[in-house]
Amino acid sequence: MSIFRSAALITLFACAIALNAMAPGENTGAADSTLDIDRSIQPGDDFYHYANGGWLKTASIPAGQPTFDTRAILAARTSQRVRDLIQGASAANSPKGSAAQKVGDYYASFMDESSIAAKGIAVLADEMSTIAAITNQESLSAYLGSTLNTEVDGLTANADHVFGAWVNQSFTDSQHYVFHLWQGGLGMPDRDAYLDPSPKMDALRAQYQSHIAAMLKLGGVADVDMKAAHILSLEIRVAKSHAPDSDAADVFKQNNPWKRADFPVKAPGLNWDAYFKAAGVAEQSEFVVWQPSAVTGTSALVASESIDVWKDYLRFHLLEHYAAVLPKAVAAEHFAFYGTALAAAQQMPDRSQDAIAATNAALGQAVGQLYTQRYFPPSAKAKAQEMVADLLAAYRTRIPTLSWMSEETKAKALAKLSTLRIDVGYPDTWIDYSKLEIVRGDAIGNMRRAEAFNGSLNLAKLNRPADPDEWRIDPQIVGAVILFSPNTETFSAGLLQPPYFDPQGDTASNYGSAGAGMAHEISHSFDELGNIYDSQGRLDKWWTAEDSARYHAAAAKLVTQFNAYCPLSSLCINGEQSLTENIADLAGLLTAHDAYLLSLKGKPDVVLNGLTGEQRFFLAFAQRWRRAQTEDALRRQVKTDTHAPGEYRSDTVRNVEAWYKAYDVTTANKLFLKPEDRAAIW
Ligand SMILES: [Zn+2]
């Protein structure tokens, strides 16, 4: 399942590390996949249960979780590996300046609660006195600029602090980085949390207000109840100016190029000179303002709201921002709202879990180096690159055969394919952390320095041409980042492990599993998600109206197929809602199969565990979708998700002639589709 917020960026499985609970024991999973087969089922009658029956019989959903699947297994396994690496680095005496020293000392300092307690809240004295010294719009604007969040990306809904910056190419110029300015400043997750009039959200707001008061009190502020009410009221007005969540899917609403000179005219209130100077971007001239209403609205509030309320707001957010590295009572109050009230978590997680997440956030590529040295060697990367080359070659052959694309559109698609950059595993050049000092025993200092270091790395890009080598996801995250702008896809080392991908394992299975997954993502560059971005990632609708009409006509058979799938008697799939993803599954499966054939270079594949290469390819595809889930989770997925449940995604094989041949599927089998009922889009 992917998170899909912005048309500019899709991220898959991101943040699995930070979110994941304790992992079970190490099990590298390069097991014989045929052991999971239920041989009492005919593959042509129910391919999903044939492929996964053995696994489904033993899979159990962990308590409190809605689902259990391969992704959860990989996230748990990887999380345990990362934990061991970080804790190992913390225990070792690594050379000063090495990746292991920085990672180990960052973690150890975060874990050193007695040192954090001894220093107390006084570690914020400098920031607190800067806030106290704010007297007017100019000094307020400068302080706000100094807290600009420079680490947001295309998935951010609400930046920590007033405004966030994403440094990326623009939607019209692929050669240069510009400053994408983001809405921010809310303590609760989004606009709706402030504006939804339901009693439930009303109660949540009351809890938030109490939380603000409690944090201020811990920070040594007086008159906290009145101040908390004013802060909430200010945030409600900020929230009113935020763009509605539904806008996030429409990139044309986000592409608002502003010049530096536009800010005081379009968004008066903030002293923009002071703001941008304090943010370190005084010279920046080109911006893309994603949510103009939020910039205008927040800026106006700088002028209209009392300076004292702003100062209390800043004190509260300062405490919130550093809560994890402040004395226990602050961290506990932070959890009481964000963990218990917002996420219904009963117990504060083990501190080591937060420490690992914080270390990953501060030193992502340093942890990534430790991870890949151990778990994803250059030979694994080379193997994955070979598969990518076969997938791209397969698309190059398949696109010219598409019946729904006009000749001119095919030429554009092929041009886009030729510039599509696919990266796997880890970067060739790592971030150089030599200028980032990590000192054992200084948790808050480490956090400040790491934020400043990562922020300046981002802002430094503004002065350089767009860098095609920019790496988008830490290797130790089980995930991928699919960007349309630029035209780039990055699959992490964490994702490329068994059973999805085994560098030493069976090629047929690798192509049927990870290969089909990657080919699915590649297809999005050419479908209704990617057809508004050209070969350079610039906004440009490159399908014709006729292409679109023929595409939908060809897709109708897939809608019919999925509408007929009913996991419960009262619950059927909505073939329209899941259509884009179902088409991508079909594209992915067909193209990965072509790529598998290319990998054989004309030689026959071996028989392994009694299965031919063709059989193993399709088996791996069906096993990719295995998942145990509660009935509630199933209902929620069918009603709200654009991805159908795995069982039906696995049934994509019904449209593929090679599957019928591989498993001798005939008219006598339940999954048999007459050739004229099979969808032919890709
Ligand atoms: Zn997809």
Residues whose N, C-alpha, C, O or C-beta is under 5 A from the ligand:
A	BS01	ZN	E581 A584
